Amino acid sequence: MEHQTDRPYYRYWAKTPNEEESAPIAHLLPYHALDVAAVGQVLLQNDPILRARFAPLGMEDEDLNAFLSFLLATHDIGKFSTPAFQAMAPEVVRHLRDEEVHLTSDAHHSTLGYTLWTEYLWDATTDAGCFGFDEPIDIDDWQYFPFLRAVCGHHGTPPENFFGTGTFSAEDREAALAFVEDCATLFFSGRAVPLQPDKDLVKDAKTLSWILAGLCVLADWIGSDRTYFGYRDTPLPLIEYWATALEQADRAVRAKGAVPTTPSTNEGLAALFPEIFPAHTPTDLQTHLATRPLGSGPHLFIIEDATGSGKTEAAVSLAHRLMARGEGEGIYIALPTMATANAMYSRIAEAADHLFVDDTYSLVLAHSASHLYQTMQTYLDGTTPGEKKPASPGSVWLSDRRKKALLAQVGVGTIDQALLGVLPVRHQSLRLLGLARNILVVDEVHACDPYMHELLRKLLEFQASFGGSAILLSATLPERQRRDLAGSFARGAGWPAPGLSKKDCYPLVTHLSGVGTEEQVCKANGERRVAVSLTCSVTEAETAIVAAADAGRCACWVRNTVDDAIDAYLRLKARLPPGTVHLFHARFALGDRLRIEKEALDRFGKSTVQPRAGHVLIATQVVEQSLDLDFDLMVTDLAPIDRLIQRAGRIHRHDRGERGEARIIVLSPPPVDDPGREWYRTFFRGGAAVYPDHARLWLTARLLAERGEIVIPRDARPLIEGVYGEESEQAIPEGLRRTAAEVQGAEHADASFALENALKIRTAYSATGGLWASDTRTPTRLGDPTVTLRLARWDGTRLSPWADGPDPTAAWDLSQISVRASWVGGQAPLDPTLDEAVVRATETMPDRGRTVVIVPLSAHDAVWEGPALDGAENAILIRYSEEIGLVNRKV
């Protein structure tokens, strides 16, 4: 190519310095374009998994590098518009062109770039023979346009539909065309573009456009870092600048920790989890997954086994095997809640070193409150970040924004962070890019409601379409959900729907791959038998707990609502010795909740630190998952069967010698043959809203009453299918059929809403159907809106955080509680003195209090009180104590 420096594109800028920065006056548009292309090429060259994802295009590595580099170099082609972009810095334009310009359009350069391609550049470049096509191309059948939309939409959303190139002057179009022509020469060296038009590749282009969109976002973020890409405002031949850009990109990518670390050659559970094995003998399921032939990918594994059976270790070991085979370069473990994610993060952090050849891998916790994790750890164990193992550069860079967190080689977080990848939210493509490179592991799959279940199915379809693999874990997965999930993955992989036949077997491993479908029945690791009795008497339930405590046993009562938990706590506190009854629910400030959680683990956990004999824990659903708690007796309010199986898993969880019979007492209305519509609501007025499917609750109660015990694994399938299976519909009594129909209708509506919200992989990365409208909210889960309360102590002169913390920011974080917006909706009017104190307090908060409701509390003996408004703007009084938590009452 001619090394011209008088080409018109040298008169256009892409980046300008901050006010405090000096010369150069700008970074020229062609240079930033090549910076981003260079980052993309370095990422591609150092990432065999990423290259493999583009394998359907049928290119050799050299051609793939050239093709994607060319596309990335055109990502900011819309910035050639003088009226819409260049005129934003008129003094720069004056310097580069000696021309006065004015901003006359607010169209975004991403949309303008794609418009320029479709309405001008495509015809102009093909007519000029830039791409060496053998014959004229029909734009509708051409596989390049999904890719062009992907790179133009590098700000996180696809370019909008926009018609007309009036926002480009003739000089703008001339400069853009010259740049595209010179980039084609630079990257293709006079050869034809390596991807020649082929109608059969259009489908693959649409699929891969999602990955390219994420790659372009990542490359643009790294390529915009002035630390590595210094500004230049004078002409330099593109070929010379390209060599410099590649060197800068290599330094930047490595400094960000974006080059994947090689998986280790460790094999077997003992090598990955030396603190567990060989002290414990692997289960049959663990051994099967560690040794079974894998075949060709992509892979879906559905692992079903009892709570506490070691499914997580089996899944991580399996994921490591897949990584070693080149099926992925890392792992993302998705969990149902932030609490479960925090607990899993602590476990995986210990094993991560064994997954890779060195410690340069990135390890990131990904959820909406992950920034609090270090605060929480410091609060609990007294360490500071400096006392921990130093984080790798990749961990630091990737964890500063949740959108990047799924790019980590070891990620742990909520399932929400993964589901955002299939929703029309900004930068979702970055999440899909991370998942496509990693093995997706979803724990507690059964915890997904119908809305989330449909989103997960869509995510599995995307993952399989990219050639990625997934591992799903559950102790209580209904058969229809297993069939749904397997079918969605098969559809994404382009396989026929799998025929699943092992409906009654447990433990079970279901494996879909390029070889076919296999269902492997495994031997259970022993049998757990829990006696079950039902009672409709609260007094009888309390008496059983008191008797157990008097006999030196420890007990737990899981209640379905916070108010019921508080009520039971107060009654049992009056019947048992001081300090032996403990309360744990979600309506405590974070600092208090962490303290209570730690005390519960110290007293009722695997390694008991505090005395447990004679102690009682009254709790809500917060003890169902993630916490390794162990009780002699369990009392529980009636809940869906999968929840009760989870709760039963907290009885005799560990070997402590002779403990008597494992027993669970279920407080329930009698499962009579002809229950009325109000059967459950009359008994549990508050719990009726928590678990609205009262027909399934009746089926649960009837099954437990008939069986009188839960034996795992024998009863796992019959209990789950007896409540959720297709044949269970026939057993629902007439009085609850209307309720069942209403719930089913609501679930179908939720599922339909998910399908309506979810992206469609076959439409390519495009702004279709109005899904990307800026005022459209697309949540990862449905439910009542919530608000965050920030509690503050008022001493008459100043407000201070409710919690003591290592610094003011941490203290305010630890003083927060999330509640329903209908329960507390806003801040109450305050007197001038207190209002001024609130203003001063917000100055010490990172968010300045904009995202929370601040509740100033004054002391009244052991209880603190403060004003607020409920969701209907009625005045209410908030009452809070470290013992009871948060309650409210109308003024």
Beta strands, then each sheet from edge to edge (+ up, - down):
strand 1: 13-15
strand 2: 27-28
strand 3: 300-304
strand 4: 331-335
strand 5: 363-366
strand 6: 410-414
strand 7: 439-442
strand 8: 470-474
strand 9: 508-513
strand 10: 516-521
strand 11: 528-535
strand 12: 555-558
strand 13: 581-584
strand 14: 616-619
strand 15: 633-637
strand 16: 663-667
strand 17: 709-712
strand 18: 786-794
strand 19: 799-801
strand 20: 816-820
strand 21: 853-860
strand 22: 863-869
strand 23: 875-881
strand 24: 885-890
sheet 1: 1+ 2-
sheet 2: 5+ 6+ 4+ 7+ 8+ 3+ 9- 10+
sheet 3: 13+ 14+ 12+ 15+ 16+ 11+ 17-
sheet 4: 19+ 18- 20+
sheet 5: 19+ 18- 21- 22+ 23- 24+
end
